């Protein structure tokens, strides 16, 4: 596996921090399709790293990918005090986030992306 060669090289150079991402679909494709023997999402990669390397690597994962064929519905959490601070989404709604922490693959950190635009600023 190419990933094992890459992880072995990284480890031999003393690097311990890994950011696990699924990646985007190839150019011209609308949907990500797992290749045979590949990973469906970042969670699969973290599980592979833990099986092969134990706790050597500090893994950060992006939680946006759901590995289940049936979509997982995750509850929405509104950002506290957003309206009082006049913080709104581009469509005028209150900011919120959806987060599912995975299935216990051993992630050490999570990477979250927030897009912020203050009202009245361009």
C-alpha positions in Angstrom: 0.0 0.0 0.0 1.3 3.5 -0.9 0.0 4.9 2.4 2.1 2.4 4.4 5.2 3.5 2.5 4.4 7.1 3.1 3.7 6.5 6.8 6.9 4.5 7.2 8.9 7.3 5.6 7.3 9.9 7.8 7.9 7.8 10.9 11.6 7.2 10.0 12.0 11.0 9.8 10.6 11.4 13.3 7.4 13.0 12.3 4.5 12.1 14.6 1.6 14.4 13.7 -0.8 13.2 11.0 -3.8 15.0 9.5 -6.2 12.4 8.1 -8.4 13.6 5.2 -10.5 11.7 2.8 -9.9 14.0 -0.1 -12.0 15.4 -2.9 -13.4 13.4 -5.9 -11.0 13.4 -8.9 -11.5 16.2 -11.4 -14.6 15.7 -13.5 -16.3 13.5 -11.0 -19.2 14.7 -8.8 -18.9 12.0 -6.1 -16.1 10.5 -4.1 -15.8 6.7 -4.8 -13.5 4.5 -2.7 -10.9 2.7 -4.8 -10.5 -1.1 -4.1 -8.3 -1.5 -1.1 -8.5 2.2 -0.3 -10.2 4.2 2.5 -13.8 5.5 2.4 -13.0 8.3 4.8 -10.5 9.8 7.2 -11.8 7.6 10.0 -10.7 4.5 8.0 -7.2 5.9 7.6 -7.0 6.6 11.4 -8.1 3.1 12.1 -5.4 1.7 9.8 -2.8 3.9 11.4 -3.8 2.7 14.9 -3.7 -0.9 13.8 -0.3 -0.7 12.2 1.5 1.9 14.4 -0.4 1.9 17.7 -0.1 5.3 19.4 3.1 6.4 17.7 1.3 9.0 15.6 -0.8 11.9 16.9 -3.8 11.8 14.6 -6.0 14.7 13.7 -9.1 13.9 11.6 -11.6 16.0 9.7 -15.0 14.9 10.8 -17.0 15.8 7.7 -17.0 12.4 6.1 -19.5 9.8 7.1 -18.4 6.2 6.4 -21.8 4.7 6.5 -23.7 4.0 3.3 -26.8 5.3 5.0 -26.3 8.9 5.8 -25.9 9.6 9.5 -28.0 12.5 10.8 -26.2 14.6 13.3 -28.0 17.1 15.5 -27.4 20.8 14.9 -25.9 23.0 17.7 -26.4 26.7 17.5 -23.5 28.9 18.4 -24.2 30.5 21.8 -24.7 34.3 21.9 -24.3 34.6 18.2 -27.3 36.9 17.7 -26.2 39.2 20.6 -22.8 39.5 18.8 -24.6 40.1 15.4 -22.9 37.0 14.0 -25.0 35.5 11.2 -24.5 33.1 8.3 -24.4 34.5 4.8 -28.0 33.6 4.3 -29.0 35.5 7.5 -29.5 32.4 9.7 -27.8 31.9 13.1 -24.5 30.0 12.9 -24.5 26.4 13.9 -22.4 23.3 13.6 -22.9 19.6 13.1 -20.3 17.3 14.6 -20.1 13.6 14.9 -17.0 12.5 16.7 -16.5 9.3 14.9 -16.6 5.7 16.0 -13.6 5.5 18.4 -10.8 5.1 15.9 -8.4 6.9 18.3 -8.3 10.4 16.9 -6.4 12.8 19.1 -7.7 16.0 17.7 -10.4 17.3 15.3 -10.1 19.8 12.6 -13.1 22.1 12.2 -13.6 24.7 9.5 -15.7 27.9 10.1 -16.4 30.6 7.6 -17.2 33.9 9.2 -18.4 37.2 7.7 -19.3 40.1 9.9 -22.6 41.8 9.1 -21.9 44.9 7.0 -18.4 43.8 5.9 -17.5 42.7 2.5 
